[in-house]
């Protein structure tokens, strides 16, 4: 662990700043465990990611949902594909005003079967729909259109709570 990573974890901040892979999901789980061990205050999950593998993203989303800690999310620059859905899961969502949140379709991973991808996609749509308080059809449409929003757009739509 680098010195800066250690400082972020001490401040209860977890960063996702790379494409989402199985390795990143492992790192997220480790970081979540480390922060959980230091207390029960909320965690801030900062995201600047192009998204990534559906399986790894699903694992991160399951960890967020299963956490006994409040997890707040923040888009620092870009959250595309599955990363946009991760941002949507925060109990308090924030974004940089000019950040770009893109609800793009994503893949299950290098060996995922079409049925598995469809299952992951449905779970992702359902979670985002519940988290943002919009219909399943709306989220599915955003994904099929690869719809992008700025932080300001999402604030106006009440899908984020604050702008940084």
C-alpha positions as CSV (number, residue, x, y, z in Angstrom):
1,X,0.0,0.0,0.0
2,X,1.4,3.4,-0.9
3,X,1.6,6.2,1.6
4,X,-1.1,8.2,-0.3
5,X,-3.4,5.2,-0.4
6,X,-3.0,4.7,3.3
7,X,-3.8,8.3,4.0
8,X,-7.0,8.1,1.9
9,X,-8.1,5.0,3.8
10,X,-7.4,6.7,7.1
11,X,-9.7,9.5,5.9
12,X,-12.3,6.8,5.0
13,X,-12.0,7.4,1.3
14,X,-11.8,4.6,-1.3
15,X,-10.8,5.4,-4.8
16,X,-11.8,3.6,-8.0
17,X,-9.6,5.3,-10.6
18,X,-9.0,2.5,-13.1
19,X,-11.0,0.2,-15.4
20,X,-13.0,-2.3,-13.2
21,X,-11.4,-5.7,-13.2
22,X,-11.3,-8.7,-10.9
23,X,-8.1,-7.3,-9.4
24,X,-9.7,-4.0,-8.7
25,X,-12.7,-5.7,-7.1
26,X,-10.3,-7.6,-4.8
27,X,-8.6,-4.3,-4.0
28,X,-12.0,-2.7,-3.2
29,X,-13.0,-5.5,-0.9
30,X,-9.6,-5.3,0.9
31,X,-9.9,-1.5,1.3
32,X,-13.5,-1.8,2.5
33,X,-12.4,-4.3,5.1
34,X,-9.6,-2.1,6.3
35,X,-11.8,1.0,6.6
36,X,-14.6,-1.0,8.3
37,X,-12.1,-2.2,10.9
38,X,-11.4,1.5,11.9
39,X,-15.0,2.5,12.8
40,X,-18.5,3.0,11.7
41,X,-18.4,6.5,10.2
42,X,-19.5,6.8,6.5
43,X,-17.1,5.9,3.7
44,X,-16.7,8.0,0.6
45,X,-16.2,6.1,-2.6
46,X,-14.6,8.4,-5.3
47,X,-15.0,7.1,-8.9
48,X,-13.1,8.1,-12.0
49,X,-13.4,5.0,-14.2
50,X,-14.3,4.0,-17.7
51,X,-16.2,1.0,-16.2
52,X,-15.2,-2.5,-17.0
53,X,-16.1,-6.1,-16.6
54,X,-19.6,-6.8,-15.5
55,X,-18.7,-9.6,-13.1
56,X,-16.2,-7.5,-11.2
57,X,-18.6,-4.6,-11.1
58,X,-21.4,-6.8,-9.9
59,X,-19.1,-7.9,-7.0
60,X,-18.4,-4.3,-6.1
61,X,-22.1,-3.4,-6.2
62,X,-22.9,-6.5,-4.0
63,X,-20.2,-5.4,-1.5
64,X,-21.7,-1.9,-1.4
65,X,-25.2,-3.2,-0.9
66,X,-24.2,-5.7,1.8
67,X,-22.0,-3.2,3.7
68,X,-23.2,-2.3,7.2
69,X,-21.5,1.1,6.7
70,X,-22.9,4.1,4.9
71,X,-21.2,4.4,1.5
72,X,-21.3,7.8,-0.2
73,X,-20.3,8.1,-3.8
74,X,-18.6,10.8,-5.8
75,X,-17.8,11.1,-9.5
76,X,-14.6,13.0,-9.8
77,X,-14.3,13.1,-13.6
78,X,-15.8,10.2,-15.5
79,X,-18.0,7.2,-14.6
80,X,-18.9,5.2,-17.6
81,X,-20.7,1.9,-18.0
82,X,-20.7,-0.1,-14.8
83,X,-18.9,2.7,-13.0
84,X,-21.9,5.0,-13.5
85,X,-24.1,2.3,-11.8
86,X,-21.6,2.1,-8.9
87,X,-21.9,5.9,-8.4
88,X,-25.7,5.5,-8.4
89,X,-25.6,3.2,-5.3
90,X,-24.3,5.9,-2.9
91,X,-26.4,6.9,0.0
92,X,-25.3,10.5,-0.8
93,X,-24.2,11.0,-4.4
94,X,-22.1,13.9,-5.5
95,X,-20.2,14.9,-8.7
96,X,-17.9,17.5,-10.0
97,X,-20.0,19.9,-12.1
98,X,-18.3,19.0,-15.4
99,X,-17.9,15.3,-14.7
100,X,-19.4,12.9,-17.2
101,X,-21.6,10.0,-16.1
102,X,-22.4,7.7,-19.0
103,X,-24.8,4.8,-18.6
104,X,-23.3,2.6,-21.3
105,X,-23.9,-1.1,-21.8
106,X,-21.1,-3.3,-20.4
107,X,-19.7,-6.7,-21.0
108,X,-19.6,-9.6,-18.5
109,X,-15.9,-10.3,-19.0
110,X,-13.8,-12.1,-21.4
111,X,-15.5,-15.5,-20.9
112,X,-19.0,-14.4,-20.0
113,X,-21.9,-16.1,-21.8
114,X,-24.7,-14.0,-23.3
115,X,-27.2,-15.3,-20.7
116,X,-24.8,-14.3,-17.9
117,X,-24.3,-10.8,-19.4
118,X,-28.1,-10.4,-19.7
119,X,-28.5,-11.4,-16.0
120,X,-25.7,-9.0,-14.9
121,X,-27.3,-6.2,-17.0
122,X,-30.8,-6.8,-15.5
123,X,-29.4,-6.8,-11.9
124,X,-27.5,-3.6,-12.7
125,X,-30.6,-1.9,-14.2
126,X,-32.7,-2.9,-11.2
127,X,-30.2,-1.6,-8.7
128,X,-29.8,1.7,-10.5
129,X,-33.6,2.1,-10.8
130,X,-34.1,1.6,-7.1
131,X,-31.2,3.8,-6.1
132,X,-32.1,6.8,-8.3
133,X,-35.9,6.4,-8.0
134,X,-36.4,6.2,-11.8
135,X,-38.1,3.4,-13.7
136,X,-36.4,0.3,-14.9
137,X,-37.4,1.3,-18.5
138,X,-35.7,4.7,-18.1
139,X,-32.4,3.1,-17.0
140,X,-32.6,0.5,-19.8
141,X,-33.2,3.3,-22.3
142,X,-30.2,5.3,-20.9
143,X,-28.0,2.2,-21.4
144,X,-29.3,1.4,-24.9
145,X,-28.8,5.0,-25.9
146,X,-25.5,5.2,-24.1
147,X,-26.8,8.3,-22.4
148,X,-24.3,10.7,-20.8
149,X,-25.0,13.3,-18.1
150,X,-22.9,16.0,-16.6
151,X,-22.8,16.4,-12.9
152,X,-25.0,19.5,-13.3
153,X,-27.5,17.5,-15.4
154,X,-27.8,14.9,-12.7
155,X,-28.2,17.6,-10.0
156,X,-31.1,19.1,-11.9
157,X,-32.6,15.6,-12.3
158,X,-32.1,15.0,-8.6
159,X,-30.0,12.0,-9.3
160,X,-27.0,13.4,-7.4
161,X,-27.4,15.3,-4.1
162,X,-24.6,17.8,-4.5
163,X,-22.0,19.3,-6.9
164,X,-18.4,19.7,-5.8
